[in-house]
Amino acid sequence: MSRHPIPKEEIFSPPVVLFDGVCKLCNGSVNFILRVDRKGLLKLAPLQSEYGRAILKKYGKHSDPLDSIMLLEGARLTGKSTAIIRISKYLGGAWPLCMIALIIPRFIRDTFYDVVAKNRYRWFGKYDTCRIPDTEYEDRFYS
């Protein structure tokens, strides 16, 4: 994924998971993150939100990247399998051990990721509108 400079004030901001807000699989993943990231290290934003669109524009993602979960960490924006693996380092318990999966070549990881991404609406379903965060998690979402 591209590595473009971003304003200094954003470099030390918390990591943000950008996800497809209408995808049921993606929303299930968000629920998992909210449950397991008890320290609240990760912020979340739908790719369709104003914040999500601004980040995509800033990083030159002009095509429709809704088939990729993305992780913004400081000045680095990653997507697909790399983003999923890097998210694990912020979760509690043994989940950070998943970082070892980065040794698998990205083209192999992303091949499996792309199959799921291509079929996610058919296999898991789709919502009509983006997720609205529960009031208990409102501070974890950027819109």
N, C-alpha and C positions, 0 to 999 in steps of 0.2 A: 504494500500500500504506500501511498505517497507520504512523504514527510515534508511538510511545509511549515515555515515559521508562523507562529501566532503571537498575538500581543503578550507581552511579559506578564500582565495581570492574569492571564489565563493559564500560564505555565504551571502555577502552583495550585490551581483549582483542583477539586476532587475529580477522579476519573469518572467519565460519563459513558454509560452504555446507551447506544442509539439502536433502536429496534423498530421493526414494522409494527405500528400501532394497531393494525387491524388483523394481524395474523394470530390465530389462536395458539399455535406452537410458541411463537415469540412471547405472547402474553403469559403463557405457562412458564416460560423461562424467567420472565420478570417476576412472577410470583415466587418462583424458587429463589431468585436472588434476594428478594425482600425477606424471605424466611431465613435464609442461611447467612446473609451478610448482616449479622446482628449489630455490628459496630457502625453500620450505615456508611461504609467507606465509598460505596458506589452511588452515583446519581444516575438517573434514568431519563430518557427523552425519546418520544416517538420520532422516527425519521420524518414523519409528515408534519411535525410541529414547527412552529416558527424558529425555535432554537435549533432543531434538527436540520431544517433547510438552510439556516445560516451557516452551520458548521459544514455542511456538504458544499455550499457555495465557496466558503473560505478555502476549502481543500480541493477545489476544482472538480468536484464530483457532479458533472452536469448530466450524466446519463441517469437512468432510474435505478439507484442502488438499493431499492427496497428488498431485494433478495439477499441482502447481507446484513447481519448484525455487525455493528461497528463499536469500537472502543476508543475513546479519546482519552489519552493519558498524557498530560502536559502538552507537549508539542507534537505528539505522535498519534496518528489516526490509523488504526488497524481494522481489518475486516475479516469476515468469514471464519475459518477454523482458528486462525491466529487470535482473533478477538475472543472467541469462546475460551480458548486455553488461557489467555492472559487474564480474563475475568476471574478464573479460578483462584488466582493468587490473592484476591481480595476477600474471598469467602472464608468462613470459619472452618473449624475441624481439620480434616485431612485433605480437603479440596485443593489447597495449594500444591499438593503432590502431582496434580494433573499437569503442572508446568513441564514435567518430564516429556510430555507428548510433543513438545516443540522439536524434539530430535527427529521426529518423523518428517520427511521432506514435505514442504508445503503443498506441492502439486498433488501429492497423494492425499493429504488431509482435505484439501479443497475439492478434490474430485468427489469424495463422499459428501462433503458439505453441499456441493452444487446439486447433487441428486436429491437430497432432502429439501433444499431451498426451492428447487423447481417444482416439487410435488407437495409442498407444505399446505397449500390451501385445499388441495384435493384430499390429502390424508388427514389433516387436522381441522380444517374449516377456516372460516374468515368471518370477522365481525363487520357490521355495516359502518361503524364509526370507530375512531381511535379511543383507546382506553382513557377513562377519567380516573385519576388516582383516588383511592380511599383517603378520607381525611387523616387517618393515622399515618399515612405515608406521603402526604402532600409535600412535605419538605424534601423528599427524595427525588421529586420529578421536576424537570425543567420543561417549560412549554413554550 
